[in-house]
Amino acid sequence: MNKKISIIVVVLLVLFGIYWLSAKFPMNNSADENVAASDNATINGINIKRKGPVGVAKGYELDYEYLVDKFGFTLYATAADAKNNTTDIKTSCDAICEQMWGPYLLGDSDTAIEQSSDPVLSKLNIFNRADGKQQYALGNQPLYRYSGDTKVGDVKGPVESNWMVARP
């Protein structure tokens, strides 16, 4: 019986220790909250200046400025959409393509920016997709996220063929 009590006490002490350490030193793996809560952030070596639903980032793997979503993840565009004009934007990425290249959609609680004097936000458009959802575009280029990018700073999207990192 004493052995059971000893094991229970040890387990409780370990659980309490884990709880105490996690409260004292919180993990910062989720950059979402840091970027979303701040106009400027440095996460994983990336300097991000948030501008509403997008941000301008620089650092880590790329030595030029590029666009990120509101959570700090790299945004991409495809040359296949370059033929669009700003009044009739369409996406060339079908349902199979979207399994790898997720469209950057206007969230349920997001408000579209109508006009802005900011040089980046003034180029940001929203268009209605065939599925009824609204997707962000930079000028005439729909914006996408790459499924292989798992943390802020990742630029794993194949920047070959038609895909490229979106630049302001």
C-alpha positions in Angstrom: 0.0 0.0 0.0 2.8 2.4 0.8 4.4 1.8 -2.6 1.1 2.9 -4.3 1.0 6.0 -2.3 4.6 6.8 -3.1 3.9 6.4 -6.8 0.9 8.6 -6.6 2.8 11.3 -4.8 5.6 11.2 -7.3 3.2 11.4 -10.2 1.4 14.4 -8.6 4.7 16.1 -8.0 5.8 15.6 -11.6 2.5 16.9 -12.9 2.7 19.9 -10.6 6.3 20.6 -11.7 5.3 20.5 -15.4 2.3 22.8 -14.7 4.6 25.2 -12.7 7.3 25.2 -15.4 4.8 25.8 -18.2 3.3 28.7 -16.4 6.7 30.2 -15.5 8.2 29.6 -19.0 5.4 29.4 -21.6 6.2 27.8 -24.9 6.3 30.3 -27.7 5.7 27.9 -30.7 2.6 29.7 -31.8 3.5 32.9 -33.5 -0.1 33.6 -34.4 -0.9 35.5 -31.2 2.3 37.5 -31.3 1.8 38.8 -34.8 -1.9 39.2 -34.5 -1.6 41.2 -31.3 1.2 43.5 -32.5 1.9 45.9 -35.4 5.6 44.9 -35.3 7.1 41.6 -34.2 10.2 39.6 -34.5 9.5 35.9 -34.6 12.0 33.1 -35.6 14.4 35.7 -36.9 11.7 37.3 -39.1 10.9 41.0 -38.7 7.2 41.5 -39.5 5.4 44.8 -39.9 1.7 44.0 -39.7 -0.6 45.9 -42.0 -4.2 44.7 -41.3 -4.8 41.3 -42.8 -1.2 41.0 -44.2 2.3 41.8 -43.0 5.6 42.7 -44.7 8.4 40.5 -43.5 12.1 40.3 -44.0 14.8 38.0 -42.6 15.7 34.4 -42.0 15.7 32.7 -45.4 14.9 35.7 -47.7 16.9 38.9 -47.9 14.0 40.9 -49.5 10.6 42.0 -48.2 7.7 39.6 -48.8 4.1 39.3 -47.7 2.8 37.2 -44.9 -0.7 36.5 -43.7 -2.1 37.9 -40.4 -0.4 35.1 -38.5 3.0 35.6 -40.1 3.0 32.7 -42.6 4.5 33.3 -46.0 2.1 34.2 -48.8 2.5 33.0 -52.4 1.2 33.8 -55.9 1.2 31.9 -59.1 2.1 33.2 -62.5 -0.9 31.3 -63.9 -3.1 34.1 -62.4 -1.1 37.0 -63.9 -3.5 37.3 -66.8 -6.2 38.5 -64.4 -7.2 42.2 -64.3 -8.2 43.8 -61.0 -11.9 44.0 -61.9 -12.2 40.3 -62.8 -9.9 38.3 -60.6 -10.1 34.5 -60.9 -8.0 31.7 -59.4 -6.4 29.1 -61.5 -5.9 26.8 -58.5 -8.5 24.1 -58.5 -9.6 21.8 -55.6 -6.6 19.5 -56.1 -4.2 22.4 -56.2 -5.8 23.9 -53.1 -4.8 20.8 -51.1 -1.2 22.0 -51.3 -1.8 25.7 -51.9 -4.5 27.0 -49.5 -6.2 30.2 -50.6 -5.8 33.1 -48.2 -9.5 33.8 -47.5 -11.2 36.6 -45.8 -12.1 35.3 -42.3 -15.6 35.3 -40.9 -14.7 38.1 -38.4 -12.5 40.0 -40.9 -13.6 43.3 -42.4 -12.5 44.0 -46.0 -10.4 47.1 -46.4 -12.1 49.5 -48.8 -9.4 52.2 -49.3 -6.0 52.8 -47.8 -3.2 55.3 -48.2 -0.8 52.5 -47.2 1.3 51.4 -50.2 0.7 47.7 -49.5 -2.9 47.8 -48.3 -3.8 50.0 -51.3 -2.9 47.0 -53.6 -4.8 44.5 -51.5 -8.0 43.3 -53.1 -10.7 40.8 -52.3 -12.5 38.8 -54.9 -15.5 36.4 -54.9 -14.6 32.8 -55.6 -16.8 30.3 -57.4 -17.4 28.6 -54.1 -18.8 31.8 -52.6 -15.9 32.6 -50.4 -13.8 35.7 -50.6 -10.1 35.5 -51.2 -7.3 38.1 -50.8 -5.3 39.2 -53.9 -2.4 41.5 -54.3 -3.4 43.6 -57.3 -4.7 40.9 -59.7 -2.8 38.0 -58.1 -4.8 35.7 -55.7 -2.8 34.9 -52.5 -2.1 31.4 -51.2 -0.4 29.7 -48.3 1.7 26.6 -48.8 0.8 23.6 -46.8 4.4 22.7 -46.1 5.1 25.9 -44.2 4.5 24.9 -40.6 6.0 27.9 -38.8 6.6 31.6 -39.2 9.7 32.0 -41.4 9.1 28.9 -43.5 9.5 29.5 -47.2 9.2 25.9 -48.3 6.7 26.5 -51.1 8.3 25.4 -54.4 9.4 28.7 -55.9 9.8 26.9 -59.2 7.6 26.6 -62.2 4.7 29.0 -61.7 4.8 29.7 -57.9 6.6 32.6 -56.2 6.8 34.3 -52.9 4.4 37.3 -52.9 6.2 40.6 -52.7 4.8 44.0 -51.8 
